[in-house]
Amino acid sequence: MGMMVQDQDGVWQDLTLPFPPKMADGGRPLVQERREKVSFDFGDMELVQICLPDIFIVYGDMLLQQRHFRIRSMEGEDVVELNFALAGNGTVNNRASGMQYNFSPNLHNIMYIPTFDGDASYHALEPYKFFEVHFTRPYFMDLVKDTGRLLSGFAEKIDSKVEANVRPEGLQMSFAMHRCIREIMDCRFSGGLKLLFLQAKCVELLTLQAAAFEQSAPGKTVLTSSHDKDCITYAREYLLQHITDPPTLQELAAIAGTNTFKLKNGFKELFNNTVFGYLNEMRLDQARTLLQEGMPIKEVADRTGYSSVQHFSTSFRKKFNIPPGKFNL
């Protein structure tokens, strides 16, 4: 759905980037993609738009000079949005419905907003990064048919064309979600393979979200307060900052201001992984990036905190089904 933003002079600016025109034979490529940097008097944006049958992907970042905006939606397709806030903070109020949406780093949600006319507030001079997948409403309804309780209730509201989201406050993104988003951004396929790959990854993202929402249903949580969640989130950030020399579980729990029971179970609840399973995923993901950049294997092993090249090679082969020496050849 296209968006219009009102600048400081009261002029409405169209933020919708047009896709390339039809090809000479009147057809269109299987995957349409457009990358563009745009500048307005209120800030700069860098956007990537990818269009597939029944799926629209948009991601990018923006740096704004103006804190408050008026925003309204343009006429477009009826879509359901998978929303992932990667960096920065913002709040959006829909005057048409009275609903408010808060965006913070590493939060995800699924939302249906048939009409939007309202206000947005972002922190000026703070980079805001986002990733979204939009499914056409009929396609989304087919995907979530006969799923869990939360998504079924959400689908009932969509069927009635009532604005809704799965959880008002959203949930913390898991490592698997971050990795799936990175794989979409780094897709190197073309033609039919690119179409199949992107379709599969978008559905995978929806599946990861659905599982996370169902697991977070009331009565299945050990995190009974916002303080508990803040402690677990801080534990993850501390862990990532000390990837080469991680603390023990007991040490990490003390650092985060919680106990080992809540750390272990709360971490699994928020990030769908164990503490050190998450750490290992991050190490291997970082190692893959370093290998792609041409760094020698021994240096990669040292940089990512492995005790030996052999230990690193075993873990890398188990994860990616290929030894590091043959990766990216």
N, C-alpha and C positions, 0 to 999 in steps of 0.2 A: 504494500500500500504506500503511495506517495505521501510525502509530508511537506507542509508549508510552514516557514518560520518567519515571524515578523521582526524586522530589524529596528534599530533605535529611532529611525525616522517614520516608523509605522508602515513601511512597505513590506508586503509579503514576498518572501524569497522561496522559490521552488527548489527543494533539496533532492528531487528525484532525478537521477542521471539516466538519460535515454539509452536504451540498448542499441547495438549496431543495427542498421537497416537490413531488410531481407536480402538474401543473396540473389545473384542474377537470375537464377532459375525459379525464383519465387519462393524457395524453401528457406529454412533456417537451420543453422548448425544444431546438433544434438544438445550441446552445452554452449550457452551464450555467456560471455564473461567481459566485464568492463572494470578497469582500474583507473581511478582518477583522483587528482588532488584539486580541491576547490577552496577558494578563499572568498570570504565575505567580510563586510566591515566589522562584524561581531566575532570573527574567528576563522580558523583554518581547519579543514577536514581532509582526511585521506580515506577513501572508501573503495571497497571491492564488492562488486555485485555479480552473482552467478545465478543464472536462470536455467532450471531444468523443468521437465514436465511435472506440474503439480508441486514443485519445490522452488523456493527462492531463498538464496543464501546472501546475507550482507554482513560485512564486518569492516572494522576500521578503527580509527581514532580521531579525536578532535581536541583542539586546544582553543579555548574560548576567551575572548576579552570581555564579553558581556555575561553577567551572571544569570539574569532572568530572561525568559522568552515566552512569547505566545506561540503555540503550535496547534495546527489543525491538520486532520487527515484529508487527503484528496480522494476522489472517487477511484475505486480500484477493486481488486478481487477480494473476496471474503476469505480471510486467512487466520490460521492459528499460529502463534509465535512461540518458538523455543528461545528464551532469552538468557544470555550469559554475559554478566558484567565482569570484565577482566581487570579493569583498573579504573580508579576514580570514583567519585560519589555524585549522586544526583537524585532529584525528586521530581516526579511528574504528577500533576493533578488534572484529571479529566473533568472539566466543568459539565460535560454532557451527561455524565453518570454519577459524579460525586466521588469516584474512586481515586485513590492515591497509590502511586508506585514508587518504592524506594530502591535505588540501585547502589550497591556497595561492592568492592572487589571480591571476586570469587563466589558470588551468589548466582544461582540459576533459578528459573521459574518457567512455567508454561502459562501463556495468557491469551485471552481472546478479547479483542477490543474492536467491535464492529464499527464504532464511530468515535473519533477523538477530536475534541476542541477544548484546549486548556492551556495550562502553564507548565513550564519546566524550569528548574533551578539546578545549575551545575556550579561547582567550585571554579571560579575564574582562574586562569593560568595553571590549572591542574589537568594534566593529560587524562582523558577519559577514553577507554578502549572497550569495545563491545564486539560480540559475535551473536548473530541471530539466524535462525532457520525458520522460514515461513512455509507452512503446508497449506494448500487449499483446504477449505473446510470439509468438502466431501472426502478428500483423500485422507485427512487426519481422522475423520470419523470411522473410516474403514480400518485404519491402522489400530485404533484403540477399542474396537468392538470386542466385547466380552473380556476386558482386562480387569485390573483390580478395582477396589471400591472407590478410591479417590478419583481415579481417572474416569470411572463410569459416571460419578456425580458431576464431574467437570464437563463431560460430554453431553449430559442432559441439558446443562445450561447453554452449551454451544448450539445444540439442536433447537433450542428456543430462541437463539440469537440474543442471549443475555450476556453482557460483559462479565468476565470471570477470570480468575487465575487459580491454579491448583492450591497454592498456599500463599496467603497475603505477604508473609515475610520471606518467602523463598527458602532455599537450602544452600549449604556450602557445596561448591563443586568438588567432585572427586578427581583423583589423578587420571582415572580412565576417561573422564570428560575432557580434561585438558589435553590428553594425548589424542583423542579423537578429533578435537578441533584443530590441533596442530597438523594432523594427517590430512585434513581437508584443505588447510591453507597451503600445505606443501605438495599437494597432488601433482604428479608429473605425467600422468596418463593423458591421452588425447582421444578424441572421437568416442566410439562406443564404450571403450574401457573406462574412460573418464566419467561418462554418464553412469555406468554401473557402480563404479567406485564411490562416487559422491552420493548416489541414491542410498547405497548400503550404509555409508557413514552417517548420513542424516537420520536414517531409521535407527542406527545403533545409538546415536545421541538420545533419541526419544526413549529407547529402551532403558538406557542408563538412568534417565530422569525418572521414568515410571517406577523402576525398582527402588530408587532412592526415596521417592515420595511414599511408596507403600511401606517401606521399612521405617519411615519416620512417623507413621500413624500413631495417634495417641495410645498410650498404654504400652508402647514398645521402646521407650526411651529411658536412658539412665541420666540424661542431661535435663534436669528439671528446672533450670533457670537460665537466663541469658548469661549470667556469670559463668556457669558451667561450660557453655558453648564458647565463651571468650577464652577460657582457660585452654580448651582443646585447640582452638584456632591458634593461640599463642604458642602452644607446644609444637604444632606443625611448622610455624614460621621459624621457631628456634632450631628445630631439627634441620630445616633446609639451610639455615645459615651456618650450621656446623656439620655439613654433609660428610666431611673427611674425618671428623673426630666426634661422632655422636655420643651423647650421654647414655647412661643406662636408663631403663624404664623408671627406676626409683628416683634417679637424679632428675629426669625430665619431668616427672610428676611434681617434684618439689619446686623446680624452676617455674612450672606453669601454675603453681598454686592449687593443685588438686591431689587426689590419691591415685594409686596405680590401678585400682579397679575402674574408676571413672575414666582414667586416661586410656586404658586398653579398650574398654567397651564403648566409651564415647567417641574415640578416634574411629573405630570400626563403623559406628553409627553415622558420623558426619562424612567420612571419606571413603567408606566402603572398602576398607583395607586395614590390616594391622599396622601398628606404628612402624615396625621395621620392614614390613612388606612394602609400605608406602615409600620408605627411605630407599629401599633397593630399586623400586620402580624409577624414582627420581635419579638415582645414580646411573642406571642403565640408559635412561632417556638422555641424560647429559652426556654419557659416554658415546652414544650414537651420534650426537651432534658434533662432538669433538673429532670423532673418526671421519665424519663427512667433511670436516674442515681440514683434514690431512694430518692431524696430530699423531705421532707414533704411539703404538699400543702401550708401551711401558709408561709413557708420560700420561696417557689417558687413565690407566689403572691407578697411578699415583694421585692424579688430580681428583679422581672420584672416590678415593678412600679405600681402595682394595688392598689387602695385605700382600698380595702377590699377583703377578701376571697370570699365573695358572688359575687362581681363584676367580679373577676377573673374566678370563676366557671361558671358564665353565659356566659362570652366571650369564654371560652374554649369549653363548650358544643356546642355553636352555630357554632364554627369553625370545631370541630372534631366529632361532633355528639355523644359525650360520656363525662360524667362528669370526672373531673380530678381524683376523688377518685377511679374510676374504670379503669383508664388508665394504661396500662402496667401490669395488674394483671395476 
